[in-house]
């Protein structure tokens, strides 16, 4: 199996790093102290990382060419960011 680096790999790595950081240091990065919720927030980030890596595997099966894969995954990340900003 060839190792292919994709944008969703970077996203899942970022989510894993955030989950570990919140688990160790707590959720004080939000500006308020959520000492009792840091475990739950870190588990949510672990779940997000798992979902993103699963979506990455699905996209790899549907788009075998690396150029199309990058284009589709960057479009997916942009769509998710736009939906997040609209809901917010």
C-alpha positions in Angstrom: 0.0 0.0 0.0 1.4 3.4 -1.0 1.6 6.1 1.5 -0.3 9.1 0.1 -0.5 12.4 2.0 -3.8 14.1 1.7 -5.5 17.2 3.2 -7.7 15.0 5.4 -4.6 13.4 6.9 -3.5 16.8 8.0 -7.0 17.5 9.4 -7.1 14.3 11.4 -3.6 14.9 12.7 -4.6 18.3 13.9 -7.7 16.9 15.6 -5.7 14.3 17.4 -3.2 16.9 18.6 -6.0 19.1 19.8 -7.6 16.2 21.6 -4.3 15.3 23.4 -3.6 18.9 24.2 -7.1 19.4 25.7 -6.9 16.1 27.6 -3.5 17.1 29.2 -4.0 20.9 29.8 -7.7 21.1 30.1 -10.2 23.2 28.0 -8.9 26.5 29.2 -8.1 27.5 25.6 -11.7 28.6 25.2 -11.2 31.5 27.7 -13.2 29.9 30.5 -12.2 27.1 32.8 -14.0 23.9 32.0 -12.1 21.6 34.3 -14.8 19.0 34.5 -15.5 18.9 30.8 -12.0 18.5 29.4 -12.3 14.7 29.2 -15.6 14.9 27.3 -14.3 17.6 24.9 -11.1 15.6 24.2 -13.2 12.5 23.5 -15.3 14.5 21.0 -12.1 15.6 19.2 -11.0 11.9 19.1 -14.4 11.0 17.6 -14.0 13.8 15.0 -10.5 12.5 14.1 -11.8 9.0 13.7 -14.7 10.2 11.4 -12.3 12.3 9.3 -9.9 9.4 8.8 -12.8 7.2 7.8 -13.9 9.8 5.3 -10.4 9.9 4.0 -10.4 6.2 3.4 -13.7 6.4 1.6 -12.4 9.2 -0.7 -9.3 7.2 -1.4 -11.4 4.3 -2.6 -13.6 6.5 -4.9 -10.8 8.6 -6.4 -7.6 6.7 -7.1 -5.8 9.6 -8.8 -4.0 11.7 -6.3 -4.7 15.0 -8.1 -8.5 14.4 -8.1 -8.3 13.2 -4.5 -6.6 16.4 -3.4 -9.2 18.5 -5.2 -12.1 16.6 -3.7 -10.7 16.7 -0.2 -9.9 20.4 -0.3 -13.4 21.0 -1.6 -14.9 18.9 1.2 -12.8 20.9 3.8 -14.0 24.2 2.3 -17.6 23.1 2.3 -17.4 22.0 5.9 -15.8 25.3 6.9 -18.5 27.3 5.1 -21.3 25.3 6.7 -19.6 25.8 10.1 -19.5 29.5 9.6 -23.1 29.7 8.4 -24.4 27.8 11.4 -22.3 29.7 13.8 
